Amino acid sequence: MSWLYLAALLFSLTGMVVLDRRFRLFFWSDARRASIVLPAGVLFFLLWDLAGIGLGIFFRGPSPYVTGLVVAPEVPLEEIAFLALLCYLTMNVFAAVTRVLMRGTHP
C-alpha cells in the first residue's frame, strides 16, 4: 500500500487553499457559496464516475502509487481527493480570470 498519490493530491489541495487565502478567490471570497459549490461539484463528478463504472467504462487499474482503499466498488479513496482538487482548482481559476477581466473593463 502506497500513500504517494494521495499525499500528492493533498499537497496540491493545500496549494489551492494557500492561493485561495492569499488572493481571496473562492472560500475566502464567499465561504457560504463555496461551501455549497465545491461539494456540489464533487458530487456531480462522483455521480458521473459511478455512471461510467456502471456502464463498464471506468475501472480502477492496478498502480503501485495508490492506497488500495476504496469508498465504493471501483472508486478509490484518491478519486474523492482528485475530484475535490479538480473542482477547487476550477473555481480558483474561474475567480482569478473573472477578477482580471473585470479589472480590464472597469478602469
C-alpha positions as CSV (number, residue, x, y, z in Angstrom):
1,M,0.0,0.0,0.0
2,S,1.4,3.4,-1.0
3,W,0.2,6.8,0.0
4,L,2.2,8.7,-2.6
5,Y,-0.6,9.7,-5.0
6,L,-2.9,10.6,-2.1
7,A,-0.1,12.7,-0.5
8,A,0.5,14.5,-3.8
9,L,-3.3,15.3,-4.1
10,L,-3.4,16.6,-0.5
11,F,-0.3,18.6,-1.1
12,S,-1.9,20.1,-4.2
13,L,-5.1,20.8,-2.3
14,T,-3.1,22.6,0.3
15,G,-1.6,24.7,-2.5
16,M,-5.1,25.6,-3.7
17,V,-6.0,26.7,-0.1
18,V,-2.9,28.9,0.1
19,L,-3.6,30.5,-3.2
20,D,-7.3,31.0,-2.3
21,R,-6.4,32.6,1.0
22,R,-3.7,34.8,-0.5
23,F,-5.9,36.2,-3.3
24,R,-9.3,35.7,-1.7
25,L,-10.6,33.7,-4.7
26,F,-13.2,31.2,-3.5
27,F,-13.6,30.3,0.1
28,W,-12.0,33.5,1.3
29,S,-14.2,35.5,-1.0
30,D,-17.6,33.9,-0.1
31,A,-17.4,30.9,2.2
32,R,-21.1,30.2,2.2
33,R,-21.3,29.9,-1.6
34,A,-18.0,28.0,-1.8
35,S,-19.3,25.5,0.8
36,I,-22.2,24.7,-1.5
37,V,-20.5,24.8,-4.8
38,L,-17.4,22.7,-4.0
39,P,-19.4,19.7,-2.6
40,A,-21.9,20.0,-5.4
41,G,-19.1,19.8,-8.0
42,V,-17.5,16.8,-6.3
43,L,-20.9,15.1,-6.0
44,F,-21.6,15.8,-9.7
45,F,-18.4,14.2,-10.8
46,L,-18.7,11.3,-8.4
47,L,-22.1,10.5,-9.9
48,W,-20.5,10.8,-13.3
49,D,-17.8,8.3,-12.2
50,L,-20.4,5.9,-10.8
51,A,-22.4,6.1,-14.1
52,G,-19.2,5.3,-16.0
53,I,-18.4,2.4,-13.7
54,G,-21.9,1.1,-14.0
55,L,-21.6,1.2,-17.8
56,G,-18.2,-0.6,-17.7
57,I,-16.4,2.5,-19.0
58,F,-14.4,3.4,-15.9
59,F,-12.5,1.0,-13.7
60,R,-9.7,1.0,-11.1
61,G,-6.5,-0.3,-12.5
62,P,-3.5,-1.6,-10.6
63,S,-1.0,1.0,-9.5
64,P,1.9,1.0,-7.1
65,Y,1.2,4.6,-6.1
66,V,-2.3,4.2,-4.6
67,T,-3.5,3.1,-1.1
68,G,-5.8,0.4,-2.4
69,L,-8.6,1.7,-0.2
70,V,-11.9,2.0,-2.0
71,V,-15.0,4.0,-0.9
72,A,-17.3,2.2,-3.4
73,P,-16.7,-0.6,-6.0
74,E,-14.0,0.8,-8.4
75,V,-13.9,4.1,-6.6
76,P,-10.5,4.5,-4.9
77,L,-10.1,6.9,-1.9
78,E,-7.8,9.0,-4.1
79,E,-10.7,9.7,-6.5
80,I,-12.5,11.8,-3.9
81,A,-9.4,13.9,-3.3
82,F,-8.8,14.3,-7.1
83,L,-12.4,15.5,-7.6
84,A,-12.1,18.0,-4.8
85,L,-8.8,19.2,-6.3
86,L,-10.3,19.5,-9.8
87,C,-13.3,21.5,-8.5
88,Y,-11.3,23.7,-6.2
89,L,-8.8,24.4,-9.0
90,T,-11.6,25.2,-11.4
91,M,-13.2,27.6,-9.0
92,N,-9.9,29.4,-8.1
93,V,-9.1,29.8,-11.8
94,F,-12.6,31.0,-12.6
95,A,-12.4,33.6,-9.8
96,A,-9.0,34.8,-10.8
97,V,-9.9,35.1,-14.5
98,T,-13.1,36.8,-13.7
99,R,-11.3,39.3,-11.5
100,V,-8.7,40.0,-14.2
101,L,-11.3,40.5,-16.9
102,M,-13.4,42.8,-14.6
103,R,-10.4,44.8,-13.8
104,G,-9.8,45.3,-17.5
105,T,-13.3,46.6,-18.2
106,H,-13.5,48.9,-15.2
107,P,-10.6,51.3,-15.1
